[in-house]
Amino acid sequence: MKVLKLIIPVSILLFKSVDAFVPNILEYNCTEADPIEQSTFEINHAISRLGNGNWRLDYQISWEPPIQEAVRYLSDLQVETIQSGLTPWIFSSCDEVVKLAGSHEANGNLSSNPTISQEIPFTHNGLFQVVYGVTSGGSPIPISQVTSVVFETPDCFEATEDATYCAEQEVLRCGMPINVTLEEVTFRPYNNISMTFSWSPPVQVNRLSELVEYRIQFHTEDGDLLLTDTIRHNDDEILYHWEAISPYIEEDFLYKITLVPYVSSKFFRTEPGRLFTKWFAAEFIMEATSEYPFATEDKRNMSSIPRVPSTPPAKPFLDTAAIVALSAGLVLLLVILIIAYFLWKRRRRRVAEDRFENRHLEGLLEMRQAENRREVDPSLKHKEIKYEQVTIECKLGEGEFGVVFKGTLSGMKDQVHDITVAIKTTKVGAFSDVKEDLLNEMKLIAELGDHVNILFLLACCSITEPYYLITEHMKYGDLLGFLRKCRKLENLDEDPIYSVGENQQFIIARDVAKGMAHIQGKRFYHGDLAARNVLVGEGLTIKIADFGLADDIYTRGYKRRATEQKIPVKWCSLETILNGICSSEGDAWSFGVLMYEIFTLGATPYPGIAPRFLVSQLKNGYRMEQPQDCPDDIYDLMKRCWQESPDSRPRFARMVDELGDMLMTRCDYIQFDGKEDETEIEELLELPRRNSASQNDYQISNGQTPNLAPILDEDFEVDFDELQDVLRKSQKETEKSVH
């Protein structure tokens, strides 16, 4: 009997039959019936060898009844496949009838726990879910909430060690790497210790997929990530090696290696297979040493020697004590000479080994640097500097993959003194695609050119790793944090720049619009315009930063967002959320949300609405209400930025002019006679920037802050795929309510 090969999910409808069905079970309903506790699940499996050379994997799942009365259970056991994923139950109402094919009796009775048993395949993901209830009209109706558990079945080769059998079995993606071994632990120069691992490719690989790479993570005993790496798969190789070298590896400590094979096919993008993880100790294997080279003389039986008559002994030249002392001294001297000789030989051998090891390591480093060395991109050639010119001082902030340091830059042309800079780089062990993104961001900023409201690329290190993106340092950090500091009275006393009134808010909004007009004019889009990605410097200087998602849209006018990227839903346009389309018109929508942040001093957009539930409301025409104290003309501009049709949204050059006109009407101390040219108007509009609000427009007095919009702590990013699932479910519910 061969193990069941599944191409669609397995579903089992299960009723727990009892001799006397208790009528008062009808008293339970959705709101009163407690779900089955997930902690009571017991999942066991048994592996057996069949007579025909095949293997069988049986699962047994049991749980504790939530109540003492006799009930009927509705359960479902699924196995994930390429054609169909795991489908959790969602009951929209207590009266919804659930229909599934097939029925089986549960093993057990009222005195034992309900149990099901089923054969399922190796190396798969499983989902078990169960509710309990009564029957109505022959169809089961759930009266409790769904309790579910997701589990992984054992890896086929790990469980059976039968490569021939496992290679013939179906698998969702692929099994785990096999024969993972720690081959050796050795000392390396410069206080490094290396651990060399080897493994062979997985036995199980989906027939419609191909192995592409192995991703490696190396953790310390405390759980800290020490190293990461990626090794490409080669069909001609049957044994792979990877060496972990680090000064932080310590002898006799435990370290965990995690190996994840990745596969790709026309059905899905590159996705992980079954991971292997195991702890290894950094233990050195000592070589056997030779014994002491000198042997002792055998004892003789002196009694067997015949006695010979002799004359009386002459008086010795030295007495007995002197002879013993002299002998002991000679023996000690001999031992010291022998030890010194062996130490000298050992040191000479160690020096020779180190000299050879250093030559080998230097050659290896030179070879790896040559492999990783890049040609300087033409757009970055005039920005490339040496690492010796950069001094890192302290960390300013970090994200999931990158980190930003404060530092100094020396040796720049036309600069006598060192320059204070911000240095953006990737975290240690970052994957190659993250490093490539940083290089692309450097090139994009360079291609945008210089603009007063765009963060300036001072220099970069892009030939060898680590890559450095070096920009001017902005003293007051990101605009979101700056605006929120403006809410606190103690910050106003510390620095007058935090006294931001309405005129200064117009200045900030107009500066961002000017920077975005330059980006739009170059036919680029930003892709993540928000207060957190705008920086504030001395004299209320405003500069747009963080171009990690930006791109050129010259060919089509837009670009589709990668599905694996997370989406900041509350700042994204409808077409970006629904279809992944990024464009400068989408940046205009984001600018409307950014103005909300500016004129509420950093409030959270759409307060009280979770990001994943906002989309359906936006599709139905909902837009944010006008914040308290927000000028009417600003709110009108916000709403025009939130037009559903991208072509109906204003362009940034137009918004620069409109914001300038709004600012002119509010600057009653600036006199315009209508004869000023553009340069003179810009100089006049700069006056509110240099003069902090003499009287805060929010009327902060007596230590009391105004009734500002709230700041909420929430996760503002949602996975694109997760968002699409929410939209599909919302669409189904809408269609169902219509019918």
GUKOL-336222 format. One record per residue (C-alpha): x, z, y; residue number from 1. Coordinates in steps of 0.1 Angstrom, whole numbers. Example, Ala and Ser with C-alpha at 12.3 -4.5 7.8 and 13.67 -1.06 7.14 Angstrom:
2
123;78;-45;1
137;71;-11;2
***
This chain:
739
0;0;0;1
16;-11;33;2
13;10;65;3
-16;-1;86;4
-5;-27;112;5
-26;-24;143;6
-33;-51;169;7
-63;-33;185;8
-69;4;192;9
-82;24;162;10
-114;43;171;11
-131;69;148;12
-165;84;155;13
-167;118;139;14
-197;142;134;15
-192;177;121;16
-221;180;97;17
-236;214;90;18
-263;226;66;19
-284;244;93;20
-283;228;127;21
-290;255;153;22
-318;244;177;23
-306;265;207;24
-277;241;211;25
-301;222;234;26
-297;250;259;27
-262;238;267;28
-256;212;294;29
-226;195;312;30
-222;223;337;31
-225;252;312;32
-207;240;281;33
-170;249;281;34
-146;221;269;35
-125;226;238;36
-93;243;248;37
-63;219;245;38
-41;248;235;39
-61;252;203;40
-51;217;190;41
-29;217;160;42
-13;183;153;43
6;179;121;44
20;149;103;45
33;142;68;46
57;114;57;47
55;101;21;48
74;74;2;49
51;51;-18;50
59;36;-51;51
62;0;-38;52
90;9;-14;53
67;14;16;54
62;46;37;55
31;63;48;56
25;85;80;57
-6;107;79;58
-17;128;109;59
-40;158;107;60
-56;171;139;61
-76;203;140;62
-90;226;168;63
-108;258;173;64
-146;256;179;65
-154;266;215;66
-186;284;205;67
-198;301;174;68
-230;280;170;69
-231;250;148;70
-224;218;168;71
-216;181;163;72
-184;166;175;73
-176;132;188;74
-139;123;185;75
-118;93;190;76
-82;85;178;77
-64;55;194;78
-31;38;190;79
-16;19;220;80
-8;-18;214;81
4;-47;236;82
-31;-62;237;83
-48;-30;246;84
-36;3;261;85
-50;38;256;86
-85;41;270;87
-96;76;280;88
-133;85;280;89
-150;88;314;90
-187;100;313;91
-204;93;346;92
-234;115;338;93
-246;141;313;94
-273;117;300;95
-249;88;293;96
-251;76;257;97
-217;70;241;98
-216;43;214;99
-187;39;191;100
-184;21;157;101
-182;39;124;102
-188;76;114;103
-171;101;91;104
-177;137;81;105
-153;163;94;106
-135;184;68;107
-145;220;70;108
-175;241;78;109
-186;269;102;110
-159;292;87;111
-130;268;93;112
-117;247;121;113
-129;211;124;114
-102;187;111;115
-96;150;109;116
-70;131;89;117
-59;95;95;118
-30;72;86;119
-13;58;117;120
19;37;122;121
54;50;131;122
69;46;166;123
36;44;186;124
17;63;213;125
-15;80;202;126
-45;94;221;127
-70;119;206;128
-100;130;225;129
-131;150;216;130
-164;164;229;131
-191;184;212;132
-229;180;216;133
-262;172;200;134
-279;140;188;135
-307;123;206;136
-325;92;192;137
-297;87;166;138
-270;84;193;139
-245;112;203;140
-247;126;238;141
-217;146;250;142
-225;180;266;143
-190;192;272;144
-161;178;292;145
-136;156;274;146
-105;173;259;147
-77;149;251;148
-41;150;240;149
-15;122;241;150
13;122;215;151
41;101;201;152
44;93;164;153
79;97;149;154
104;69;153;155
104;49;121;156
141;48;113;157
147;84;124;158
120;96;100;159
127;73;70;160
163;60;75;161
149;28;59;162
161;-1;81;163
146;-28;59;164
111;-12;59;165
112;-3;97;166
123;-38;108;167
91;-52;93;168
67;-28;110;169
48;-35;143;170
60;-16;174;171
47;-15;209;172
81;-21;226;173
110;-9;205;174
124;21;186;175
152;44;197;176
189;35;194;177
203;46;160;178
235;63;148;179
242;79;182;180
276;97;177;181
301;116;198;182
333;100;187;183
359;119;206;184
365;144;234;185
398;139;252;186
417;151;283;187
422;125;311;188
445;127;342;189
433;144;374;190
416;172;355;191
391;148;339;192
376;153;304;193
360;123;287;194
333;122;260;195
330;89;241;196
297;80;225;197
287;51;202;198
254;38;190;199
237;8;173;200
207;-12;186;201
171;-1;176;202
159;-13;142;203
123;-18;155;204
118;-44;183;205
86;-60;191;206
86;-96;178;207
74;-109;212;208
100;-90;232;209
138;-89;236;210
162;-61;242;211
178;-64;277;212
197;-32;284;213
204;5;277;214
200;30;305;215
220;62;302;216
217;96;317;217
241;124;312;218
230;160;321;219
247;193;322;220
236;224;303;221
218;235;336;222
198;203;337;223
217;187;366;224
221;149;364;225
259;143;362;226
262;105;354;227
240;75;349;228
249;40;338;229
234;7;325;230
248;-14;297;231
235;-49;290;232
224;-57;255;233
242;-84;236;234
226;-98;204;235
261;-103;189;236
271;-67;192;237
262;-42;165;238
281;-12;180;239
281;0;216;240
305;24;233;241
301;45;265;242
326;69;280;243
315;98;302;244
344;108;324;245
341;136;350;246
360;166;363;247
328;185;359;248
328;183;321;249
341;216;308;250
354;224;273;251
329;239;248;252
299;234;272;253
268;216;261;254
258;182;276;255
228;161;270;256
229;123;267;257
196;103;271;258
196;67;259;259
166;45;268;260
165;9;255;261
146;-15;278;262
128;-47;266;263
111;-75;284;264
86;-102;274;265
61;-126;290;266
34;-99;285;267
51;-73;307;268
80;-67;330;269
111;-48;318;270
98;-16;303;271
114;13;283;272
112;17;246;273
115;50;226;274
142;72;242;275
169;91;223;276
181;124;236;277
205;150;221;278
228;178;231;279
265;175;223;280
293;201;228;281
325;191;245;282
347;204;217;283
382;192;211;284
394;184;175;285
429;200;171;286
455;181;151;287
471;199;122;288
506;212;131;289
535;214;108;290
547;247;94;291
578;265;106;292
607;242;94;293
630;268;80;294
625;283;46;295
637;318;35;296
661;323;7;297
648;335;-27;298
654;371;-35;299
680;376;-63;300
679;402;-90;301
710;420;-81;302
708;442;-112;303
717;412;-134;304
752;408;-118;305
779;426;-138;306
798;453;-120;307
835;446;-115;308
860;475;-110;309
874;475;-75;310
897;494;-53;311
882;517;-27;312
868;498;2;313
888;496;34;314
875;511;65;315
852;484;82;316
863;469;116;317
828;478;130;318
805;506;120;319
770;499;105;320
750;503;138;321
771;478;156;322
768;453;129;323
730;457;128;324
728;453;166;325
750;422;166;326
730;406;138;327
697;413;156;328
711;398;188;329
722;366;170;330
689;363;153;331
670;367;186;332
693;342;203;333
687;317;175;334
649;322;178;335
650;317;216;336
670;285;212;337
646;272;185;338
615;279;207;339
632;264;238;340
640;233;218;341
605;228;206;342
590;234;241;343
614;209;255;344
604;183;228;345
567;191;235;346
571;187;272;347
590;155;269;348
563;141;246;349
535;153;270;350
552;137;300;351
555;104;281;352
519;105;270;353
508;113;306;354
529;85;319;355
514;61;294;356
479;75;301;357
483;71;338;358
494;35;334;359
464;29;312;360
440;46;336;361
454;28;366;362
451;-5;349;363
415;4;338;364
406;14;374;365
421;-17;388;366
402;-38;363;367
369;-21;371;368
374;-23;408;369
382;-60;404;370
350;-64;384;371
329;-45;410;372
346;-60;440;373
323;-82;460;374
329;-110;485;375
320;-99;520;376
286;-114;531;377
291;-137;561;378
266;-117;581;379
285;-85;575;380
321;-98;579;381
325;-86;615;382
310;-51;605;383
332;-44;575;384
356;-14;579;385
379;7;557;386
368;39;541;387
397;57;559;388
378;52;592;389
348;73;580;390
347;111;580;391
316;127;564;392
306;160;579;393
272;172;567;394
240;160;550;395
211;150;573;396
185;143;547;397
179;126;513;398
152;107;494;399
146;99;457;400
176;75;455;401
195;77;488;402
211;102;511;403
221;102;548;404
251;121;561;405
263;129;597;406
299;119;603;407
324;103;626;408
338;68;628;409
373;61;642;410
394;31;650;411
366;9;664;412
374;-17;689;413
370;-8;726;414
365;29;715;415
391;54;725;416
373;84;709;417
356;89;675;418
319;80;674;419
292;103;659;420
273;82;633;421
248;84;605;422
260;72;571;423
234;60;546;424
245;56;509;425
231;59;474;426
231;90;453;427
258;94;426;428
247;76;395;429
221;54;412;430
210;23;393;431
224;-11;403;432
190;-23;418;433
191;7;442;434
226;-3;454;435
215;-39;458;436
186;-28;480;437
211;-9;503;438
232;-41;506;439
201;-61;514;440
191;-37;541;441
226;-40;557;442
223;-78;558;443
187;-77;572;444
197;-54;601;445
226;-76;608;446
204;-107;608;447
179;-91;631;448
206;-88;658;449
209;-63;686;450
178;-49;702;451
175;-17;723;452
146;-5;701;453
160;-13;667;454
186;9;650;455
220;-7;655;456
244;-14;626;457
277;-2;638;458
297;-8;606;459
295;-10;568;460
315;-7;536;461
300;-34;513;462
329;-47;492;463
334;-18;467;464
313;13;458;465
302;36;473;466
284;14;498;467
280;27;533;468
254;16;559;469
267;31;592;470
244;34;622;471
244;52;655;472
234;88;652;473
200;98;667;474
201;134;679;475
164;143;675;476
158;128;641;477
126;110;630;478
96;106;654;479
72;125;631;480
93;157;632;481
99;152;669;482
62;150;677;483
54;180;657;484
80;200;675;485
63;191;707;486
33;212;696;487
54;244;697;488
59;262;730;489
93;276;719;490
107;241;716;491
96;233;752;492
118;261;764;493
147;251;743;494
149;214;754;495
127;198;781;496
126;165;761;497
99;182;739;498
76;183;770;499
59;151;760;500
28;142;780;501
5;112;780;502
29;89;799;503
57;97;775;504
34;88;746;505
27;54;762;506
65;49;766;507
71;57;729;508
43;34;717;509
55;6;740;510
91;9;727;511
80;7;691;512
59;-24;700;513
89;-40;718;514
111;-35;687;515
84;-49;664;516
79;-79;687;517
116;-87;682;518
112;-84;644;519
80;-105;645;520
97;-131;666;521
125;-134;640;522
98;-140;614;523
105;-107;596;524
82;-79;586;525
90;-42;584;526
67;-32;555;527
67;6;561;528
61;12;598;529
53;48;604;530
64;77;626;531
87;89;598;532
107;57;600;533
112;57;638;534
141;77;653;535
144;95;686;536
177;98;705;537
190;112;738;538
168;104;768;539
138;97;746;540
154;66;732;541
132;51;705;542
145;30;676;543
129;15;645;544
147;23;613;545
145;23;575;546
143;-14;567;547
143;-9;529;548
111;-28;524;549
116;-54;552;550
121;-90;543;551
121;-126;557;552
87;-143;556;553
98;-177;570;554
86;-198;541;555
50;-186;536;556
44;-161;564;557
40;-132;539;558
55;-118;508;559
39;-99;478;560
49;-63;473;561
65;-55;439;562
40;-38;416;563
65;-10;407;564
68;1;443;565
47;30;456;566
23;24;485;567
19;46;516;568
-19;39;515;569
-28;55;548;570
-5;32;567;571
-11;0;548;572
-34;-28;556;573
-63;-38;533;574
-46;-70;521;575
-14;-50;512;576
-34;-24;492;577
-57;-49;474;578
-34;-78;468;579
2;-66;476;580
5;-90;505;581
31;-79;531;582
32;-96;565;583
38;-89;602;584
0;-88;606;585
1;-59;581;586
27;-42;604;587
1;-45;632;588
-23;-24;611;589
4;2;605;590
12;2;642;591
-25;13;648;592
-19;43;625;593
14;50;642;594
-4;52;676;595
-27;78;660;596
4;98;651;597
18;95;686;598
-13;105;705;599
-21;134;681;600
15;148;682;601
21;140;645;602
-12;147;629;603
-20;134;594;604
-40;102;594;605
-74;102;577;606
-75;140;574;607
-94;153;544;608
-94;120;525;609
-71;116;496;610
-51;83;497;611
-64;70;463;612
-100;74;475;613
-95;60;509;614
-94;23;499;615
-131;20;489;616
-141;35;523;617
-119;11;542;618
-135;-18;522;619
-169;-6;534;620
-158;-7;570;621
-148;29;576;622
-121;34;603;623
-106;66;618;624
-126;83;645;625
-111;86;680;626
-89;117;682;627
-95;144;708;628
-77;136;741;629
-68;101;729;630
-73;76;758;631
-102;51;753;632
-80;21;758;633
-56;33;732;634
-83;39;707;635
-97;4;714;636
-62;-10;707;637
-61;10;674;638
-94;-5;662;639
-82;-40;670;640
-51;-34;649;641
-75;-23;620;642
-95;-56;619;643
-101;-66;583;644
-90;-102;590;645
-52;-103;596;646
-55;-132;621;647
-78;-111;643;648
-52;-84;649;649
-31;-86;681;650
5;-97;680;651
32;-73;691;652
42;-92;722;653
7;-90;735;654
5;-53;727;655
37;-47;747;656
20;-63;777;657
-12;-43;772;658
6;-10;768;659
27;-18;800;660
-5;-24;819;661
-20;9;807;662
11;27;817;663
11;12;852;664
-25;24;859;665
-14;59;850;666
18;61;871;667
2;68;904;668
36;77;919;669
49;42;912;670
40;16;939;671
36;-20;928;672
32;-47;954;673
28;-76;929;674
61;-92;938;675
83;-75;912;676
99;-96;885;677
100;-86;849;678
133;-67;852;679
121;-47;882;680
89;-38;864;681
108;-26;834;682
130;-4;856;683
99;11;873;684
83;18;839;685
114;36;828;686
108;64;853;687
83;83;831;688
109;84;803;689
135;101;825;690
109;125;840;691
93;149;815;692
57;157;821;693
56;182;850;694
23;194;837;695
16;188;800;696
-14;166;796;697
-27;188;768;698
-29;218;792;699
-8;241;771;700
-10;275;789;701
-10;312;782;702
8;305;748;703
-23;287;735;704
-20;252;720;705
-49;227;723;706
-73;218;695;707
-50;191;680;708
-58;171;649;709
-45;189;617;710
-12;184;598;711
-17;183;561;712
8;186;533;713
0;158;509;714
16;131;487;715
10;100;509;716
24;75;483;717
5;61;454;718
17;38;426;719
5;2;430;720
-7;0;394;721
-25;34;397;722
-42;23;428;723
-54;-9;411;724
-69;12;383;725
-88;33;408;726
-101;2;425;727
-113;-13;392;728
-131;18;383;729
-147;20;417;730
-158;-16;413;731
-174;-9;379;732
-193;21;392;733
-205;0;422;734
-217;-28;399;735
-234;-3;376;736
-253;14;405;737
-265;-21;416;738
-278;-30;382;739
***
